[in-house]
């Protein structure tokens, strides 16, 4: 392949515009260039020496072609069968477009290369190989454990809900050959179930008009050891002069096909600051819904305080503390809270994660219960200390009903939490349709919070609830059921919020009658 840099890219492009065919000269051999990179992001991506590179940007800028070529450009350089690569999509049907592109370009550059259709692998004249595989779940890593790949590619990275499988494959990135290039390459648009982790890993967006972001060298893995350096390269549709000259109506078709304003911004503007994927992107506004922190001991005595819980060990658990207004406003630092009866505030939280996306602490239920009690003591919400932790202002709220299921005979997670620290719960509503109804109830209260004038109770989140703000606004819809959230997303806090909003608490009146209190009543 022609040596890659911006100067060469411009020369190649100008030659093509003049109807000339660039050639590669190796000794006395002259070979026509079948595919040539374009100036800008393609040239930067192909020439980047950093181990881990993400090629991100708008639709239509030639990312998938460049991903293939980042492997192919090293074919024939003398590495032979040691130059071995693997390219992933999430499902096999999604691989078809990549395979079709490979069958278009590879025979033009290497006429004697062979493609094994049943094995989905290209073999080149000197023994180099490129495999196409799907990688759906993190456990799919075990199909490759013990294998060696010097080039690992991932197409459309935001289609993976977490980084778990992506990072596991680093263990297969190795070679015993001195000087052998080793690289991980990926492409993506903003938007999708994995938008949040991809944005965080590469610290997107890239600022200003730069094509290449800052190289990230200060990242640590879960064991506290430095990760390899990584960098993002940003591409834009207008760079793809071949496509835009051949198909000037492509932008209009993107506009017509986008399912939401957020998706349109992602596809045409490379906007990483959208709320992506869409259960709440049209109703969430941080300027309205995120409110300054109020000390918890200042919450009026007439407001109802409770907590909700979603259990997890290998996945995160989530505890949310809530204050529901009785209509008596609270004034703090010049701001009025709870002006509408039923206004609901997420006043604090405890998210049991390792710091890695969607990974839990594997903490036992008794320790979680003791942690809940200690937090309530520290916040001044416990009236006295006796027995299993004293009397708390915080009332038992809704929890994942599975914690009441028995294990080892009569034991349960709920029982363990009660015995350890006096923390009790009520089963959440998980009946038919409750998931969809819960998401709709969240949407309704977020809308009500932003309404002018305000008449219905709204949902608000205090600034200290960082994990809610990180995960809930970006929860994506399920492609197969747009009224539900994709269950493979990091939805644990979202589930816990649903439990709270769907919870029907019961109280006994002075006359002994039991009254069901639905949120907001």
C-alpha positions in Angstrom: 0.0 0.0 0.0 1.1 3.6 -0.6 2.9 5.0 2.6 0.2 6.7 4.7 0.5 10.4 5.7 -1.5 13.5 5.0 0.8 14.8 2.3 0.7 11.5 0.4 -3.1 11.3 0.9 -3.5 14.6 -0.8 -1.2 13.6 -3.7 -3.1 10.4 -4.2 -6.5 12.2 -4.1 -5.3 14.8 -6.7 -4.1 12.0 -9.0 -7.5 10.3 -8.8 -9.3 13.5 -9.5 -7.2 13.9 -12.6 -8.1 10.3 -13.7 -4.7 8.9 -12.9 -4.1 5.6 -11.1 -1.6 5.8 -8.2 0.9 3.0 -8.1 3.1 1.3 -5.6 6.7 0.7 -6.7 8.7 -2.1 -5.1 12.0 -2.5 -6.8 11.1 -3.2 -10.5 7.5 -4.1 -9.6 4.8 -1.5 -10.2 1.3 -2.2 -8.9 -1.8 -0.2 -9.4 -3.5 1.0 -6.2 -6.9 -0.6 -5.9 -8.0 1.4 -2.8 -6.5 4.7 -1.7 -7.1 6.5 1.6 -8.6 10.0 1.6 -6.9 13.0 3.2 -8.0 13.7 6.7 -9.3 11.2 9.2 -8.7 8.1 7.1 -5.0 9.0 6.7 -4.7 9.8 10.4 -6.3 6.5 11.4 -4.2 4.4 9.1 -0.9 6.1 10.1 -1.5 6.2 13.8 1.2 4.3 15.8 -0.8 4.1 19.0 -1.7 0.6 20.2 -5.5 1.2 20.6 -7.3 3.5 18.2 -10.9 4.3 17.9 -12.1 5.8 14.5 -15.4 7.6 15.4 -17.5 10.1 13.7 -20.5 10.7 11.5 -22.0 8.1 9.2 -20.6 7.7 5.8 -17.0 8.8 6.3 -15.5 5.5 5.3 -14.7 4.0 8.7 -15.3 0.4 7.8 -13.2 0.5 4.7 -10.4 2.1 6.7 -10.7 -0.6 9.4 -10.2 -3.4 6.8 -7.3 -1.5 5.3 -5.6 -1.1 8.6 -5.1 -4.9 8.5 -4.5 -5.3 4.8 -1.9 -2.6 4.6 0.6 -4.8 6.5 -0.1 -7.9 4.3 3.0 -8.7 2.2 5.4 -6.9 4.5 7.2 -10.1 5.3 5.4 -11.2 8.5 3.8 -14.2 6.8 1.5 -16.3 8.8 2.4 -14.4 12.0 0.3 -11.5 10.6 -3.0 -12.8 11.9 -6.1 -10.7 12.5 -9.7 -11.0 13.7 -12.6 -8.6 13.0 -15.7 -8.6 15.2 -19.3 -7.5 14.9 -21.9 -8.2 17.6 -23.9 -10.7 15.5 -23.2 -12.7 12.4 -25.8 -10.9 10.2 -24.1 -7.6 11.0 -20.8 -9.1 9.6 -22.3 -9.4 6.1 -21.6 -5.8 5.1 -18.0 -6.0 6.3 -17.5 -9.3 4.5 -19.0 -7.8 1.3 -16.6 -4.9 1.5 -13.6 -7.3 2.0 -14.7 -9.3 -1.1 -14.8 -6.1 -3.1 -11.4 -4.8 -2.1 -9.1 -7.7 -1.3 -9.1 -9.5 -4.7 -8.2 -6.2 -6.4 -5.0 -5.9 -4.3 -4.3 -9.6 -3.8 -5.8 -11.6 -6.7 -4.5 -14.9 -5.4 -5.9 -14.4 -1.9 -8.6 -17.0 -1.0 -11.8 -16.6 1.0 -13.1 -19.6 2.9 -16.8 -19.0 3.0 -17.7 -21.6 5.7 -14.8 -20.5 7.9 -15.2 -16.7 7.1 -11.4 -16.3 6.8 -9.2 -14.7 4.2 -5.8 -16.3 3.5 -3.2 -14.2 1.7 -0.4 -15.5 -0.6 2.3 -15.4 2.2 0.0 -17.1 4.8 -1.4 -14.0 6.5 -5.0 -14.5 7.7 -8.0 -12.2 8.5 -10.9 -13.9 10.3 -14.5 -12.5 10.6 -16.3 -13.5 13.8 -19.3 -12.4 15.9 -18.9 -11.6 19.6 -22.2 -11.2 21.3 -21.6 -11.8 25.0 -18.5 -11.3 27.2 -18.3 -15.1 27.7 -17.7 -15.5 23.9 -14.1 -14.6 24.8 -13.5 -18.2 25.8 -13.8 -19.2 22.1 -10.5 -17.3 21.6 -8.8 -17.9 24.9 -5.2 -19.1 24.2 -5.2 -17.8 20.6 -2.9 -15.1 19.4 -4.0 -12.2 17.2 -1.7 -9.3 16.4 -4.5 -7.2 14.9 -8.0 -7.1 16.6 -10.8 -5.1 15.0 -14.2 -4.1 16.3 -16.8 -2.5 13.9 -19.5 -0.3 15.4 -18.3 -0.5 18.9 -21.3 1.2 20.5 -23.4 -1.9 19.7 -21.7 -3.6 22.6 -23.4 -2.7 25.9 -20.2 -2.9 28.0 -16.5 -2.9 27.6 -16.1 -6.3 29.2 -15.6 -8.5 26.1 -13.6 -5.8 24.3 -11.1 -5.6 27.1 -11.0 -9.4 27.6 -9.7 -9.8 24.1 -6.5 -7.8 25.1 -5.3 -11.1 26.5 -5.2 -12.5 22.9 -3.2 -9.5 21.5 0.3 -11.0 21.5 3.1 -12.3 19.3 6.5 -13.9 19.9 8.0 -12.1 16.9 10.3 -9.2 17.7 9.1 -6.0 16.0 5.7 -7.4 15.0 3.0 -4.6 15.0 0.3 -5.2 17.6 -2.8 -3.2 17.4 -6.5 -2.9 18.5 -8.6 -0.9 16.1 -12.3 0.0 16.3 -14.9 2.1 14.6 -18.2 3.6 15.8 -20.7 6.4 15.5 -22.1 8.1 18.6 -25.4 6.6 19.7 -26.3 3.0 20.7 -26.4 0.8 23.8 -22.7 1.3 24.4 -22.6 5.1 23.9 -21.8 5.8 27.5 -18.8 3.5 28.0 -17.2 4.3 24.7 -17.6 8.0 25.4 -16.0 7.6 28.8 -13.1 5.3 27.6 -11.9 7.8 24.9 -13.0 10.9 26.8 -15.1 12.1 23.9 -15.9 14.4 22.2 -12.5 15.5 20.7 -12.4 19.3 21.3 -12.3 22.0 18.6 -11.6 21.2 15.0 -8.9 18.6 15.7 -9.0 15.2 13.9 -6.9 13.3 16.5 -7.7 13.4 20.2 -5.1 13.5 23.0 -3.4 10.2 23.6 -4.6 8.7 26.9 -1.8 7.3 28.9 -3.0 7.7 32.5 -5.7 5.0 32.6 -5.5 2.1 35.0 -7.1 -1.3 34.7 -9.2 -3.0 37.5 -6.0 -4.2 39.2 -4.5 -0.7 39.3 -2.0 -1.3 36.5 -1.5 1.0 33.6 -3.5 0.3 30.4 -1.9 0.5 27.0 -2.1 4.0 25.4 -5.2 4.8 23.3 -6.5 7.6 21.1 -9.6 8.6 19.1 -9.6 9.8 15.5 -12.7 11.8 14.4 -14.1 11.6 10.9 -16.8 13.5 9.1 -19.0 12.7 6.2 -17.8 15.7 4.2 -14.3 14.2 4.1 -15.6 11.3 2.0 -15.4 13.2 -1.3 -15.9 10.0 -3.3 -19.3 9.3 -1.7 -20.5 12.9 -1.7 -19.6 13.4 -5.4 -21.3 10.1 -6.3 -24.3 10.4 -4.0 -25.1 14.1 -3.1 -28.5 13.1 -1.7 -27.0 10.8 1.0 -27.3 13.5 3.8 -31.0 13.9 3.1 -31.5 10.1 3.4 -29.7 10.2 6.8 -32.1 12.9 7.9 -35.1 11.0 6.8 -34.0 7.7 8.4 -33.0 9.1 11.9 -35.5 8.0 14.5 -35.0 11.0 16.8 -33.2 14.3 17.0 -30.5 12.7 19.1 -29.8 10.1 16.5 -29.7 12.7 13.8 -27.2 14.8 15.8 -25.1 11.6 16.3 -25.2 10.5 12.6 -24.6 13.9 11.0 -22.8 16.0 13.6 -20.7 13.4 15.6 -22.4 14.7 18.7 -21.3 12.7 21.8 -23.1 15.0 24.2 -26.5 13.7 23.2 -28.6 11.6 25.5 -28.2 8.5 23.3 -30.5 5.7 22.4 -33.5 7.1 23.8 -35.9 6.2 26.6 -35.6 9.6 28.2 -33.7 11.7 25.6 -36.8 13.8 24.7 -37.8 14.5 28.4 -34.5 14.8 30.3 -33.1 18.2 30.9 -30.3 18.4 33.5 -30.9 22.2 33.9 -34.4 21.3 35.2 -34.1 17.9 36.8 -30.7 18.2 38.6 -31.1 20.4 41.7 -28.5 21.5 44.3 -27.9 19.3 47.3 -29.9 19.9 50.4 -28.6 18.6 53.8 -30.8 15.6 54.5 -31.5 16.6 58.1 -33.2 19.8 56.8 -36.0 17.8 55.0 -39.3 18.7 56.7 -40.8 16.3 59.1 -44.0 16.1 57.1 -42.2 14.8 54.0 -42.0 11.0 53.4 -38.5 9.6 53.4 -37.9 6.0 52.1 -35.4 4.0 50.1 -35.5 1.6 47.1 -33.2 -1.2 46.2 -32.1 -3.3 43.2 -30.0 -6.3 44.2 -26.8 -7.3 42.5 -23.5 -9.0 43.2 -21.6 -9.7 40.0 -23.6 -6.8 38.6 -24.0 -3.5 40.6 -26.6 -3.1 43.3 -28.4 0.2 43.7 -29.8 1.9 46.8 -31.7 5.1 46.3 -32.9 7.4 49.1 -36.1 9.5 48.3 -37.9 12.4 49.8 -41.5 13.0 48.8 -43.1 16.3 49.4 -46.4 16.6 51.3 -46.9 20.0 49.6 -45.1 22.0 52.4 -42.3 23.7 50.5 -38.7 23.6 51.7 -36.6 26.7 51.2 -32.9 26.3 51.1 -30.3 28.9 49.9 -33.0 30.9 48.1 -34.5 28.0 46.3 -37.9 26.4 46.9 -38.3 22.6 46.9 -41.4 20.4 46.9 -43.9 23.1 45.8 -46.2 20.5 44.4 -47.6 17.8 46.6 -45.9 14.5 45.5 -42.8 16.1 44.1 -40.1 13.3 44.4 -36.4 14.0 45.1 -33.7 11.5 44.8 -31.7 12.8 47.7 -28.8 10.3 47.9 -27.7 7.0 46.5 -25.2 4.1 47.0 -24.2 2.3 43.8 -22.4 -0.9 44.4 -20.0 -1.0 41.4 -16.3 -1.6 41.0 -15.7 1.5 39.0 -15.9 -0.6 35.8 -19.0 -0.2 33.8 -21.7 -2.7 34.9 -19.5 -4.6 37.2 -20.6 -5.2 40.8 -18.7 -5.5 44.1 -19.8 -9.0 44.9 -20.7 -7.7 48.4 -22.8 -9.9 50.6 -26.3 -8.9 51.7 -25.4 -8.4 55.4 -22.6 -6.0 54.5 -24.8 -4.1 52.2 -27.4 -3.8 55.0 -24.8 -2.6 57.5 -23.6 0.0 54.9 -27.1 1.3 54.4 -27.5 1.7 58.2 -24.2 3.4 58.7 -25.0 5.9 55.9 -28.3 6.8 57.5 -26.6 7.3 60.9 -24.0 9.6 59.3 -26.7 11.7 57.6 -28.5 12.2 60.9 -31.6 10.2 59.9 -31.5 7.7 62.8 -33.3 8.9 65.9 -31.7 6.5 68.3 -29.2 3.6 68.4 -30.4 0.4 69.8 -31.0 -3.2 68.7 -30.3 -3.5 65.0 -29.4 0.1 64.4 -32.0 2.2 66.0 -35.1 4.0 64.7 -34.7 5.7 61.3 -36.7 8.4 59.6 -36.2 6.4 56.5 -39.1 4.1 55.9 -38.9 0.7 54.2 -39.4 1.0 50.4 -39.6 -1.1 47.4 -37.0 -3.7 46.4 -36.5 -6.3 43.7 -38.9 -9.0 44.7 -36.3 -11.7 44.1 -34.6 -10.8 47.4 -37.5 -12.5 49.2 -36.8 -15.8 47.4 -35.5 -18.5 49.7 -32.1 -20.1 49.4 -30.5 -22.7 51.7 -33.9 -23.7 53.1 -35.5 -20.7 54.7 -32.8 -18.0 54.2 -33.3 -15.0 51.8 -31.4 -11.9 50.9 -34.2 -9.8 52.6 -33.9 -11.9 55.7 -30.1 -11.5 55.8 -30.4 -7.7 55.6 -33.0 -7.6 58.3 -31.0 -9.8 60.7 -27.7 -7.9 60.0 -28.9 -4.3 60.5 -32.7 -4.1 60.7 -33.0 -3.1 57.1 -36.4 -4.1 55.7 -38.1 -3.8 52.3 -41.4 -4.3 50.6 -41.6 -6.3 47.3 -41.6 -4.2 44.2 -44.4 -4.5 41.6 -43.0 -6.9 39.0 -46.3 -8.0 37.6 -47.1 -8.2 33.9 -46.5 -4.9 32.1 -44.8 -3.3 35.2 -41.5 -2.7 33.4 -43.1 -0.7 30.6 -45.5 1.1 33.0 -42.5 2.0 35.2 -40.6 3.6 32.4 -43.7 5.5 31.3 -44.2 6.7 34.9 -40.6 8.0 35.0 -41.2 9.8 31.7 -44.4 11.3 33.0 -42.8 12.7 36.2 -39.8 14.1 34.2 -42.2 15.9 31.9 -44.2 17.2 34.8 -41.0 18.6 36.4 -40.4 20.8 33.3 -44.0 21.9 32.8 -45.0 25.5 33.1 -47.1 26.1 35.1 -46.3 23.1 37.3 -49.5 21.2 38.3 -48.4 17.5 38.6 -45.7 16.1 40.8 -42.2 16.0 39.2 -39.1 13.9 39.5 -35.8 15.6 40.6 -32.3 14.4 41.3 -29.8 16.1 43.7 -26.4 16.8 42.4 -24.7 14.3 44.7 -26.5 11.4 42.8 -23.7 11.1 40.3 -24.4 7.5 39.2 -28.0 8.2 38.4 -26.9 11.1 36.3 -24.3 8.9 34.6 -26.6 5.9 33.7 -30.3 6.8 33.7 -30.5 9.6 31.2 -28.7 7.5 28.6 -30.7 4.3 29.0 -31.4 3.1 25.4 -34.7 1.6 24.2 -34.9 -2.0 23.3 -34.8 -2.4 19.5 -37.3 -5.2 19.6 -39.7 -3.4 22.1 -39.2 0.4 21.9 -41.5 0.8 25.0 -38.9 -1.0 27.2 -35.2 -0.4 28.0 -32.5 -2.6 26.6 -31.9 -5.0 29.5 -28.2 -5.3 28.5 -27.6 -1.7 29.3 -26.5 -0.5 32.7 -30.0 -0.3 33.9 -29.8 -1.1 37.7 -30.5 2.4 38.9 -33.3 2.7 36.4 -34.8 -0.5 37.7 -34.5 0.8 41.3 -36.2 4.0 40.3 -39.1 2.1 38.6 -39.6 0.1 41.8 -39.9 3.3 43.8 -42.4 5.0 41.5 -44.5 1.8 41.2 -44.5 1.1 44.9 -47.9 1.2 46.6 -47.2 1.8 50.3 -49.7 1.0 53.0 -50.5 2.8 56.2 -53.1 2.3 58.9 -55.3 5.2 59.9 -56.3 6.2 63.4 -59.5 4.3 62.9 -57.7 1.1 62.1 -58.5 1.1 58.3 -55.7 0.2 55.9 -55.1 2.7 53.1 -53.1 2.1 49.9 -51.0 5.1 49.1 -49.9 5.4 45.5 -47.2 7.8 44.6 -48.4 11.4 44.6 -51.6 10.8 46.5 
